[in-house]
Amino acid sequence: MTSESRAASSGPTKPTEPAAAQPATTSGVVRRATADDAAEVAWLAALTFPLACPPEASRPEMAAHIAQKLNPARFREWATSDRHALFVYDDGVRLLGYALVIVGTPDGAAEAATVREASGRPAPYVELSKIYVLPDVQGGVVSGALMRAASETADELGPGLPYWLATNAQNLRAQAFYRKHGFEVIGKRTYVVGGLEHDDVVLLRTSR
């Protein structure tokens, strides 16, 4: 989870590798999303966002968050913004996952202070705001390909800037995935979904 959507940031990054699944053998490509992809990516977000939510999150809370924060208009905006990089994994038939990278100042004071203290520099930073894949391809090539594309673009969008993310504190599988890609836990934060507070860990990339 991450700071723009509040359940993957202010929303998992978020973004995430939940529960065990069969390895994917799917072939496909990672590409930059366009405005024409917005409706399908929003549908993908509606399917995958609940997988990264803490167990206590209710269905009405998650549905309200999806409707407000992960709708086609949002994805259309992110696909056309100079400050965002929206990626999709496309197998030629359907989109299997997506990732969102943002350059800017963290929305929350807690994560801003945590990244500033750990990195030794003020904002702006680069955030991996979201990374989600469909349940039937978790544990395979899709998430790794999206992570590589996101990280390469993070270096291009903000050369030399700290690169961070946040994910649910209970999602140990996601944390292991991020550590594999050079991130380390540097602190915690709380975020709100549907009026309820939840706990995230904040991670910073320390190696490549």
SULMOWO-V520516 format. One record per residue. N is the residue number from 1. SS is DSSP state (H for helix, E for strand, L for the rest). PSI is psi in degrees with one decimal (NA if undefined). D_LAST is the distance of its C-alpha to the last C-alpha in Angstrom with 1 decimal. Layout:
BEGIN
N_SS_PSI_D_LAST, N_SS_PSI_D_LAST
END
This chain:
BEGIN
1_L_154.5_20.9, 2_L_-171.9_20.3, 3_L_-3.3_22.3, 4_L_-26.3_24.1, 5_L_-8.2_25.8, 6_L_0.0_26.4, 7_L_-10.1_25.9, 8_L_4.1_22.6, 9_L_-111.2_22.8, 10_L_NA_26.0, 11_L_NA_24.5, 12_L_33.6_19.9, 13_L_NA_19.0, 14_L_-141.3_20.2, 15_L_138.1_19.2, 16_L_164.7_18.9, 17_L_74.2_19.4, 18_L_-178.4_22.9, 19_L_157.8_25.3, 20_L_146.6_25.4, 21_L_166.9_26.1, 22_L_140.1_26.7, 23_L_141.9_23.9, 24_L_142.3_24.2, 25_L_11.6_25.4, 26_L_141.6_25.6, 27_L_147.5_24.9, 28_L_-170.8_24.1, 29_E_149.3_22.0, 30_E_131.1_19.7, 31_E_162.5_21.4, 32_E_135.0_22.0, 33_L_152.6_24.8, 34_L_171.5_28.1, 35_H_-30.2_30.8, 36_H_-17.9_32.7, 37_H_-8.1_30.1, 38_H_-45.3_30.6, 39_H_-41.0_33.2, 40_H_-36.2_31.4, 41_H_-37.3_28.1, 42_H_-39.8_30.3, 43_H_-43.2_31.9, 44_H_-41.1_28.6, 45_H_-39.1_27.6, 46_H_-32.0_31.0, 47_H_-37.7_30.4, 48_H_-26.7_26.9, 49_H_-45.2_27.0, 50_H_-25.2_29.4, 51_H_-26.1_27.2, 52_H_-2.9_24.8, 53_L_150.8_27.6, 54_L_155.8_28.9, 55_L_-29.4_32.0, 56_L_-8.3_34.3, 57_L_131.0_33.6, 58_L_160.5_36.8, 59_H_-43.5_37.2, 60_H_-38.8_39.0, 61_H_-47.4_36.2, 62_H_-41.1_33.5, 63_H_-41.0_35.9, 64_H_-40.8_36.5, 65_H_-44.7_32.9, 66_H_-45.0_32.2, 67_H_-36.3_35.3, 68_H_-37.6_34.5, 69_H_-18.4_30.7, 70_L_40.7_29.7, 71_L_167.5_32.7, 72_H_-35.8_32.8, 73_H_-39.8_33.5, 74_H_-46.3_30.2, 75_H_-32.8_28.2, 76_H_-41.7_30.4, 77_H_-45.8_29.5, 78_H_-34.4_25.7, 79_H_-22.0_26.0, 80_H_4.8_27.9, 81_L_141.2_26.3, 82_L_-19.1_24.5, 83_L_-4.2_22.6, 84_E_152.5_21.3, 85_E_114.2_19.5, 86_E_122.1_21.0, 87_E_149.5_19.9, 88_E_151.7_22.0, 89_E_116.1_21.8, 90_E_119.5_25.2, 91_L_9.8_27.0, 92_L_-14.3_30.0, 93_L_-42.5_32.1, 94_L_166.5_30.2, 95_E_129.3_27.0, 96_E_-15.8_25.0, 97_E_170.0_22.4, 98_E_160.2_21.0, 99_E_147.1_18.3, 100_E_127.9_18.8, 101_E_139.4_16.7, 102_E_141.2_18.7, 103_E_127.7_18.8, 104_E_-161.6_21.3, 105_L_132.6_22.5, 106_L_143.4_22.2, 107_L_-38.9_25.6, 108_L_145.5_26.1, 109_H_-35.3_26.8, 110_H_-48.4_25.2, 111_H_-34.2_21.7, 112_H_-44.3_22.1, 113_H_-39.1_23.2, 114_H_-46.2_20.5, 115_H_-38.4_17.6, 116_H_-44.7_19.7, 117_H_-42.1_20.4, 118_H_-33.7_16.8, 119_H_-20.4_15.4, 120_L_20.6_18.6, 121_L_153.8_19.3, 122_L_168.0_21.5, 123_L_156.7_20.9, 124_L_161.4_20.1, 125_E_171.2_16.7, 126_E_129.6_14.8, 127_E_132.8_15.5, 128_E_94.2_14.7, 129_E_-36.5_18.4, 130_E_142.4_19.1, 131_E_112.3_18.0, 132_E_145.0_20.9, 133_E_157.6_22.3, 134_L_148.4_25.8, 135_H_-34.5_26.9, 136_H_-3.6_28.0, 137_H_11.8_24.6, 138_L_146.5_22.5, 139_L_5.7_20.7, 140_L_-144.3_20.3, 141_H_-19.0_18.5, 142_H_-51.4_19.0, 143_H_-39.1_16.5, 144_H_-40.1_13.6, 145_H_-40.7_14.7, 146_H_-40.6_15.2, 147_H_-42.1_11.7, 148_H_-43.4_10.2, 149_H_-42.6_13.0, 150_H_-43.3_12.7, 151_H_-38.2_9.1, 152_H_-40.2_10.2, 153_H_-31.3_13.3, 154_H_-40.2_12.0, 155_H_-29.9_10.9, 156_H_-40.3_14.5, 157_H_-38.2_16.4, 158_L_73.9_15.4, 159_L_124.5_13.9, 160_L_-4.0_12.6, 161_L_147.8_13.6, 162_L_143.8_12.3, 163_E_117.6_10.9, 164_E_169.8_12.8, 165_E_172.1_14.9, 166_E_147.8_17.8, 167_E_161.3_19.3, 168_E_135.5_22.6, 169_L_-24.4_22.9, 170_L_-9.0_24.8, 171_L_80.6_22.3, 172_H_-31.2_20.7, 173_H_-42.9_19.6, 174_H_-42.6_17.5, 175_H_-38.3_16.0, 176_H_-39.7_15.1, 177_H_-44.3_13.6, 178_H_-38.0_11.3, 179_H_-37.9_10.4, 180_H_-27.6_9.6, 181_L_23.1_6.9, 182_L_10.5_5.4, 183_E_149.2_8.6, 184_E_145.9_11.5, 185_E_130.1_15.2, 186_E_-5.6_16.6, 187_E_-166.6_20.0, 188_E_167.6_22.4, 189_E_165.9_24.5, 190_E_150.4_27.4, 191_E_164.0_28.0, 192_E_129.6_31.2, 193_E_121.1_32.1, 194_L_30.8_35.8, 195_L_-2.2_36.8, 196_E_139.3_35.2, 197_E_140.5_32.4, 198_E_162.4_29.4, 199_E_135.2_26.6, 200_E_158.3_22.8, 201_E_145.8_19.9, 202_E_132.6_17.5, 203_E_147.6_13.8, 204_E_138.3_11.3, 205_E_123.0_7.5, 206_L_-9.8_7.1, 207_L_166.5_3.8, 208_L_NA_0.0
END
